Amino acid sequence: MSDMSEAPRMERGDDPVGRMSNNHQFKLLADIPVRMSVEVGSTSLRLAEVMDLAEGSIVELDRQADDLLDIMVNGALIAKGEVVTVNGRYGIRIIDIAATETRLAGIERRG
């Protein structure tokens, strides 16, 4: 993902305890689990259309086949990427990291 070079830096005076180093503070946060998901596309359907879906149904999405996919962490866009296979499983290659403002805006919407 990111090398954290754009992450805001805490000054020593910002440390409420005054004894923890920045590295130690990061380690405290590093173990917090987050959910990463990849969005291929979306569409709007009427309920009747959803109820008519059956095996073999095709639902057209709002993206072109060659568009990059949205990589989301806890619902916030963090990057764009493309599908790859790794040992027979799907993976995602990160192509573009979202701007800090975009990532933070996603967090603020749910706050």
N, C-alpha and C positions, 0 to 999 in steps of 0.2 A: 504494500500500500504506500504510505507516505513515509518519508524519512524524518518527519516531525520538524523539518527546518522552518515550516511556516507556523508552528504552534507558538502561542504566546508564551513568553518566558516570565517566570515569577521572580521578582526581586527578593532579596533576603528579608526586607521589611514586610513583604506580603505573607510570609510564613507565620500563621497564627501561633504556632508553638515556639518557633524560633530555633528549634533544634534539628529539624529535618532538612536534609540537602534536597536540591531539586531532583537528583537522580532517585533518591529514596521515595520522594513523593510520586514520581512517575511509576515506580515499581508497585506502589499501593494501588494505583489505577490500572496497571497492566493486567491484573488478574480478573477484572470485571468482564463477565461474558457479554458479548453483543451478538446480534443476529445479522449475518450477511445474506443478502438475497440478490438475485439477478432478474431484472424485468425484461422480458423479450418484447413485450408490447401490451397494448390493452385495446378495448373496444367497449362501446355501450350497447347493451341489448335490452329489449323489453322482457319482462318476466315470461311472457308467452313464448318468446324465442328461446329462452333458457330451458323452459319446460319441454320444448320440442327437440332439444339436442338428443342425439342417440349415437351409438357406436358408429364411427365413420363420418360423423358430422364434421364440417370444416367451419371454423370461425376465423374470419379475416381480421387481422390486427392492424393497428395504426402505424406500423413501421415497414420500411422496405427490408428485404431479406439481407441486404449488405450493410444496413445501419448498425452502428455500435450499440451494445446493450447497456442499460443502466445498472450500475452496481450500487446497491443500497446497504447501509448499515443502520439498523433500527429504523428503517423507513426514510432515512435521509440520503440523498444522492451524494456519493463520495467519489465516484469515478465512472468511466465508460470503458468497455472492453469487448472482447470477442471470444466466442466459444472455441475451446480446444479440447482434445481428448488426452487424458493422462492415465496410462495403464487401463484402458478400456472404460474409464469413467469420464464424465464431463468435467471440465475445468473452465476457468475464465482467465484470459490474458488481459492484464490491465494496459490500456492504450493511453488513457488520458485521466489525470487526477483532477477532480473538480476544484475550482477556486475556493479558498478558505471561506469567502463570503457565502458561497452557495452551500457549503457544508454546514456552516453555522446557522444559516437561515432555516435549513431543514430541522435542526435541533430546536430552534426558537419557536417554530410553529407548534410543536408538541409540548412546549413548556408550560 
